[in-house]
């Protein structure tokens, strides 16, 4: 059986390598983006963007960041308030005293929201009287929104005094999923924590459930929560509805990604949401709780910072507001500050929540440990300003990733040096800058990690392939050139392989031709076995001199040598001078070699050398399989003819007039004649090179 020879596998073309590197890098980057680590890194870049944007937007005059709605006010229940009123919980009459600040004509608010649960009432007479005061002012104001939560376990929390588990009140303040008018037919598998019965009359209801990502940061907040056949609004959404003076009939769930809220003073507000589920544990089984969540566009934090020492939102302490209402004495500075807070609250939204240490705290992109009422303030700010975080579609991310992966793959293959680096790095820098500008100016979230990862993978892969390819090219070049280039010239060639490109370039060079006189007679009288060793000795000595003086050993032509200087790179000295020194040193080396030959009975052999300087074409000449780095041109031919003239003038080294002009006074030359060599019509002046000039 005969074996069929297989053709050698052809290497990939440059275009194929570019596409392969780019597409593979993009695919790996996109897959990385779906991993937990990829998502976590993208979240961190988003968090950093929130932080930088806030820092850069702080007004040096107001000490507050931009894009904060001026009619959002926080009344914080903090550590100082505990010192003033004692341990929490306080008698509800304290809440009534504080709310009195917002019944004055100079400070009428559109909505008051409690990020605090009031799920129980007390039975003793004093407490009942206190609760009644709170209930009465809630009923009188008519715009107070109380908080509740959807539970995640089977326990049901209602009014402890009545064991209330009827959700008809909540149902009447929720949105039926089928689009029908609000009704009381609400059922909950796991239970809803709702305000005590006493406080429901005249109040509104909103959920304060919060969602943490896996790293514990609150980046999303529920807008609506599904319970049975109803959608329950969040506290933030309910307050925004009160601000816009609309009710549940003006709210519509268009899809799992859009909630539409009609407004009395403007076009409908389209709220971008995304679905989210958590598993709740019932008595006998588990139930999924469906949320429609808003990815919060964080603009501010209630925590004081160096740039914003009073916090980003208008805020005051609970005790401070009570003192303001009751006309208690305070410093002029305190009075001025509280007056500004009340001005901000007028015709706006007031949120009351815990800011005390260790209570209802969590992390946001802007602060690692802040009161979670911070999240509600930012959601309300988004709803009032229409300033929502807009994430670009996946298709754009794929396109950015592909483009940023292909550019370094192309640049590292096609370009070199600074241009290649600039073309490689510039696109990713432009991408990051544009992504930041879109986020800063338009709240557009362009994912950075996946496209940047694609760029980095393509850049790294292309760099490795380019480095290994260059090293392979250098090894191949070294193997090819090491026998006819000096170490100095070889190093220069390896730094710039383009110097050896096919086709060649025109340069001024110096070419040398040598021939051994008497060698033909020696060959006729001796066997080849004796001739070849002698020839090898002579060529070895002559070649070493050429290499030592940074010459390029072109070829051996029988017993003749062709060499040139000035290409592929210039040596340590002028090319004509290097050629002249080589010729003189060759003559001296051959004199020493003749003495050894004489002892071995070998007849004396002499060297004839012709040297010419002029414009020549230098480069690789030949086929793709076999090339020769050589010089071509009329000036090359003249160099060969000068070597022939050495016999006529009985001298061993002849140089042309152009070479003599290059040498100047450094060498001793002797004018011979003006001759017309074969192939030339115009005569040329020739000189004998006799040695180095004598020092004076």
N, C-alpha and C positions, 0 to 999 in steps of 0.2 A: 504494500500500500504506500502510495506516495503522499508526502506531507505538503500541504498547500502553504506557501509562504504568506504570512500576514503582513500587510503594509504597516509601517510604523505610524503610531498615533500622532496626528498633527496637533500642535499646541493650539489653544484657544486664541482666536483673534482678539485684538484690543477691544473691539466693540462688544464681543461676547463676554469678556472679562468684566467690562464696565457694567453691563446689564446684570451679570450674575452677582457681582458684589453688591450693587445697588438694590436689587430685588431681594436678595437674601437678608441684607441688613435691615431693610424696611420690614420684611416679614417677621424677623426676630424681634425687632423693636415693638411692632404691634402686638405680638404675642406677650412680650414682657409687660406691656401696658395693661393687660388683663390680669396679671398676677397680683397678689396682695402687696408685694414690695413695690411694683410699678404704681399701683393706685396710691399707696402710702406716700411715695415720693412726690407724685403729682399734687396730693393734698398739701404736702409741706410747701411746695412752690406757691400754691394758691394762698396759703397762710402768710407766707412772706410778702406776697404782693399786697395783701390786705394791710399788713403792718407798714410797709414802705409808703403805700398810698396815703394812709392816715397821717403818717409823719410829715409827708411832703405837702399835705393840704391844710395844715394847721395855720390859721390866720394869726400873725404876730400881734394884731391889735385885740381881737376877741379871745385869743388863746383857745380857740375851738376849731376842729377840722371842718372842711367844706362838706356840702351835701347833707347836712344835718337839718331836718325840718325844725323850724324855730318854735313850733307849737306842740312839742312833746316834752313833758315834764315828769321827772321822777321824784316821788316823795319816799325817801329811804328810811327803813326801820333799822337803824344801825346800833353800834355799840354805845354811842353817846345817848341814844334814846332809852336804852335799858337803864343807864345811870339816872335818867330823869324820871322814868315812869315805873321802874322796877322790872322784875323778871317777866318774861313773856310766857303765856299769853296775858294780855292786859284786859281789863274790863272793856266791853264793847262801847261804853260811853266815850272812851278816849277816841275811838274812830269817829263817833258823831261829832266830837269837838273839832277834830281835824277837818272833817268834811265841811264844817261850817265855813271854812275859808273860801269855799267854792260856791257858796250860795249868795255871796255879796255881789251886788250889781257891777262892782269894779273888777270882779274876777268870776265870770260865769263860764264854765267849761262845757264843752260839747260831750265829753265822755270821761268817766272815771273808772279805772280798772284795777282790781285787786289781784295781785299775784300772791295771794294768801288765801288759805282755805278757812272758811267759817262753816264747819259741818255740824256743829253741836250748839245747843243752848243749855244754860244752867237752870237748875230748878229752885235755888234759894231766891227769896224775895228780892234781895239786893241785886243779884245778877240778872233776874228777870227784868227789873227796871232798867238796868244798863243795856241789856239786849234790845229792849223796846225802843230806847232812844236811837240806837243804831238802825233798827228796822224802820223807824219813823222817818229819819232823814233820807234813807235809801228810797223810800216811797215818795217823799216830797221831791227829790231831785229827778228821779225817773231816768237817769242816764248812767247809773252805777252798774258795772258789769262784775259779777262775782265769779270766782274760779271754781272749776271742778276738774276731775281727771278721769280717764278711762283706766280701770284697774287691770292688772295683768295676772291676778289670781282670783280665786273663787270667793274671797271675802268681800262682803258688800258693806260699804260705809254710807250711812245716811244720817238722819237725825237720831242721835242716840236716845233721845227722849221718846221717840215714837216708833223707832225701828222702821223708818220710812224706806220702802223699796219701790215706790211707785215713780216711774220715770215720765209721767204725763207732762210735768212742767218742763222737763228737759226736751221732751218730744215736741212741745209747742214752740220751742226755740231752736229747732233743728230743721234741716232741709231734707224732705223726702227724696230718696234717690230716683223715684220715678217721675220727678218734676211736678208732682201735685202740691197743693198748698200745704203749709206747715200744719201738722196735726199732732195729737197726743199719743198716737199708737206706736210707741217706741219700746222695743225690748232689747235687753242687753244680756249676752250670755255670761259675761264675767262680772259685770257691775260697773256703775258709774258713781264716782264720789261727787256729790252735789251739795249745794249749800243747805243749811238747816231750813226747815219749813218756814220759820218765822221771818227769814230774810229774803224770801223769794218774791213777795209781793212788790211789784214795781221795779224789780231788778232784772238784769239781763244775765245770760250765762255764756261762759267761754272756757274751753279746756286749756290747761297749762302743761299738758304732756310735753316732754322734751325728748329729743333723740340724740344719742351719742354715737359717733362713729367708733370703730374698733379701737382707735387710739385714745378714746375718751374725750375728743373735742366735739363740741356742738357746732356743726356746720349747716345742719338742716333743722327746720322747725315745722311741726305740723300746721297746716292751714285748716284742713278738714279731717275728721276721723269718722270712719264708718262704724255704725252700731246698728245691727239689724238692717232695716230698710231706710235708715236715716243717715244723713251727714251732719255731724256735730261741728260747729265752728270753733276755732281756737279763740283764746282771749284776744290776741292781737287782731285777728280778722274782725271779731265782733266790735272792738273799739273803733276800727277803721270804718265800719259800717255806720256806727253812731256818729262818727265825725262827718261822714258824707250824708248823713240824715237819710239813710236807706234802710230797708228791712230785708228779711230773708227772701221775699219774692223777687228781689232785685239781684239775687245771687244764683248763678247757674254753673253746674259742672259740665263743661263742654266736652272734656275728655280727661283721661288720666294725666294729661300734660298741660291742661289749660282750665283755669277757673275764671269766670267772667263776672265782674261786679259792676252793675250800673251805678253811675254817680249822678247826683242832682246838679252838680256844677261843672260837668265836663263829660268827655266821651267815656265809654265803658272802659274799666280797668281790666286788662287781660293779665292774669297772674300766672306766670310759668311755674308749674309744679311737676312733681314726679311721684310715681306710686312707691309705697314702702309698706312692708308688712312685718309685724311682730307676732309671735305666738303667745297667746294668753292661756293660762291653765284654768279650766272650769272645774266643777265638782267631779265630773265623771270623764271628761275628755278635754282635748285641747282645741282652741279656737284661734284662727288667724285674725288679727286686728289690722285692718287696712287703713293706711294714712295717705293723704295727699300732702306732700311736704314741699316747702319752699327752701331752695338753697339760698341761705341768707347772704345778702350783699352787705357785709359788715362795714360800717362807716365810722363807728365810734364805740367807746367803752365808758362805763360810768366810773371806772377806777381812775383816780388822779394820776397824771404823769408830769414829768418835768415841763414838757411843752404845753400841757393843758392841766394846770394844777387844780382846777375846779371840776374836772370831768368834762366829757364831750357833750353830754346832754344837760339841759337846764335841770337842776336838782336842788333839793333842800331836804333837811332832816325833818322827821315827823315832829319832834319836839319844837323845832324852829317854827314850823307852820302853826302849831297850836299856840305858841307864844305870840305869833303875828296876829292870829285871830282874836286872842284874848287881850291884846294890847299891852302885854308885859314889856317891861323895860329892856332895852337892848342897845348895843352901841350903834353909832351912826353908820358904821361900815356894815354891820349885820342888817340893819334896817334897809339900807340901800340895796344890799344883795338880795334879801327876801322880796323887796319890791320888784326887782328885775325878774325874779323867778315867777312871781304872781302875774306880771305882765306877759310872760311867756305862756303861762297856763291859760290865760284868758282866751276864750273861744277855741281852745285846743284840747289836747288829751292829757290826762294826768294818770300816771301809773304808780300804784303804791305796792312796794315789795320789800322783802328782807335784803338788807345789805350788811347785816352783822356777820362777824367772823364765824366761819364754820357752819353756817346755815344756808341750805339751798345754793351751794356753790358748785362751780364746774369750770371747764376750760372752753375758751373760744379762740378763734384764730388771733384775736388781738390781745388776749390775756390768758395766762395759764391757770389762774384761779380767781374767778370773779363771780359775783352773784348772778344767778341765772336769769334774773329779771333783765339783765343786759341783753339777752337773746330776744326777749319780747320787745324791748325798745328798738332794736335794729330791724325787726320784722315790721313793726309799726312804721318806722321810718321808710322802709321800702314801699309799703302800701300807700303812704301819704305822698311820697315823691315820685312814685312810679319807677324808682331806680332799682330795677331788678338785675340780678346777675344772669347774663346770657351766655350759655356755653355753645361754642360753635359745633356744628353738626359733625358726626363721625367722618363723613366723606371728606371734609376739609382736612381733618387730622391725617387721614390716610394720604391725601395728596401732599400735604406738607412733609410728611415722613418720607414719601417716595422721592420727592424732589431733593430734599436735604440728604438723602442717601445716595442719589445718583451723582450729585455735583462733586463731592470729594472723590468718588470712584472715577469720574471722568478726569478731574483736574490732576489727580495723582498719577494717572496713566499718560495724560497728554502734555502736561505742563511741568516745568521744572523750576527750581529755585524760588525766588521771592514771588514770582507771578503765580506759581502753583499754590504756594501757601496762602497768598492773598485770596485767590479764587476759591480756595477750600474753606477758609475761615470766615470770609466776609458774609456769605449767605446765612450761616447760622447766627452770626451777630445781628444781622438785619432782621432775621426772624424773631429773635428774642426782644429786640428793641421795639419792633412793630407789635408784638404780643403784649408788651408792657404798655405801650401807648393806647392800644385798644382797651386794655383793662382800666387804665387810669382815666381815660377820657370818656369811654362809653360803657364801662362795666362788662366788657366782652371777655369771657374766659377762654383763652386759647391754650389748650394743654401744651405744656412745654416739654415734658419728660419724654414722651414717645418720639416726637420728631427729633429731639436732641440726641436721644439714644440711637436712632437710625443713623444720624450724621456721625456720631462717635464710632459706631461699629464700622461704617463704611470707611471712615478716615483711618481707623486703626488697621482694618484689613488691607486697605490699599497701601498704607505705609509699609506694612509687613511684606506684602507681595512685591512692592517696589524695591524695598531694601534687599530682599532675597534675590530678586531678579537682577538688581545692579551688582550684587556680590557674585552671582553666577556669571554675569557678563564680564566682570573684572577678572574672575578666575580664567574664563575662556580667553580673554584678551591677553592676560599674562602668559598663559601657555603659548599663545600664538606669537607674541612679540618678544618674549624674554630672550630669545636667541639673537635678536638683532637690534635691541634697544638697550641703552644704559639704564641703570637703576634710577637715576634722576629723571630721565625722560619718561621711563615707565611709570613712575609715581605721578607725573603730570598728566600722562595719558589716562591713568585710572581715575584721576579727579575729573577729567573732561573727556569721556569716551567719544563725544561728537567730533573730536579732532581727527578720528580715524574713519569718518563717514565715507560712504561710497560716492564716487564721482569726483571728489576732490575740490580744492580751491587753488587760486593762483596766488603765489607768494614769491618774494625774492629769497632765493636759497643759494647754497653753494654745493656743487656736486663734484664727486671725485671718482675717477676711473684709474685702476691700477692693472698692470700686466707684468708677468714674470718673463724677463728676457732669457733666452737660452733654454726655456722649459720644453719647447717642441723638440729640440735636439736631444735633451735628456730623456724624453719619452721614447724617442726612436731607438736609443741605445740600451734601454733598460726595460725589464718586464713590468707590467702594471703593478704587480705585488710590491715592487720596490719604489715605483713612482708615487703611488697613492699615499704612503706614509709621509714622504717628503712634502707632497702638496698639502697634506693636512697640517703638518708642522708650520709651513709658511702661512697658510690661511688662518691658523689659530693665532699666531703672533700678530698678524696684520689686523685681524678682526678685534682682538682684545684692545688694540690701540684705538680703533674706531670707537668702540663702545666706551672706552675710558674718557674720550673727549666728547661725549654726548652726541655722537653721530648715530644716524640710522643706517644700519647695514641692509642695503636693498636686496642684493642677490650676488651669488657666485656665478660667473660665466666661465666655466672651465677653470683656468688658473687665474682669472681676472676677478677683481672685486669692484662692485659699484656701491657707493655710499653717498649720503648727503646730510647736510646740516641745516637747522632752522625749522624743521618739521619732524614730528607732529607738534612739538613745542620748541621754543627757543631754549638753548642751554645756558650755561653760566657766562659765556662770552659770545662775541660776534661770530656768526656762522663761518665767515671766510677765515677769520683768525683760527677758529677751532680746526678747520680743514687743513690749514697750513701747518699747524702744530702736529696734527696727525701724520701728515706726509713726512715731516722731518723725523718724527719719532719712529715711524715705520722704517725709514732708511737706517737709523741707528740700530733698531732691533734686528734688521736683516743682516747688518754687519756682524753682530754677535752670533747670529744663527749660522752664517757662513763659516766662521771659525770652527764651530762644532761639526759642520758638514765636512770640512777639510779633514778633520781627524777620522771621519768615517768613510772617507774616499768618495764623497759626493762632490761633483764639480760645482764651482761657484755659480750662483744664480743671482741676477740683479733685477731690481724693480723699476718700472717706468710708471710715473704718476702724472695724470692730467687733471687740473682743477679749474673750474669756471664758476662764476657768480652771475646770476641773472634771474629773470622772472620765469617761473616754471609752474606747471600744474601738478599739485601733489595730492594724493588720496589713494583710496582702495580701488584697484582696477581688477576686473575679472568677472567671474560668475558668482552666483549665490553659494556655490559649493567650494570654489577655490578662488581666493583673492590674493592680490599682491599689493602691499603698500609701497608705492613707487612714485617717481617723478617723470614727467613727460614734457617735451617741448624742444624747441630749437636750441635753447641754451644748454640742454642736457646733451644733445648731439655734439655741440661744440666741445664740451668737456671730454667726450670720448675721442674726438679728433685730436685734442691736445695731447692725450696720452700717446697717440701714434707718432706725434712730432718729436717725442723724446729721442727716438732712434736717429732722426735726421740731424739733430743738433747735439748729439752725444752728451745729453744731460739727463738726469733721472727724474727731475720734477719741473714741469712747465705749468705756469699759471697764465690766465688771461689778463688783459688790461683792467677789466672791471674788478677782478679779484685783487690785483696789485693795488688798485685805488683804495679798496677796503682795508688792506693791510697797512697802508701808510708807511711810517718809518720804523715800525716795530720789527720788520724782517729785512734781511739782506737779499735784494733781488738784482737781477742783471738783465738788461734789455737784450733780446735775441734778434727779433726781426718782425717785419710785418708780413704775414703770410695769408694766403687764401686757402683755407682748408676745404676738403671735399664736402660738397653740399652747400657751400657758402659762396656767394658772388662777391661780397664785400670783404676786403682783407681785414684781418684783426692783428693787433699788436700783441706779441707774446713775450713772457719773461721767464727766466730761470729762477727758481726759488733755491737759494744757496744756504740759507741758515737764518739764525736770529741776528738782528742788528747789534753791532758792538756798542756797548755802553760807554758813554763819554763822561 
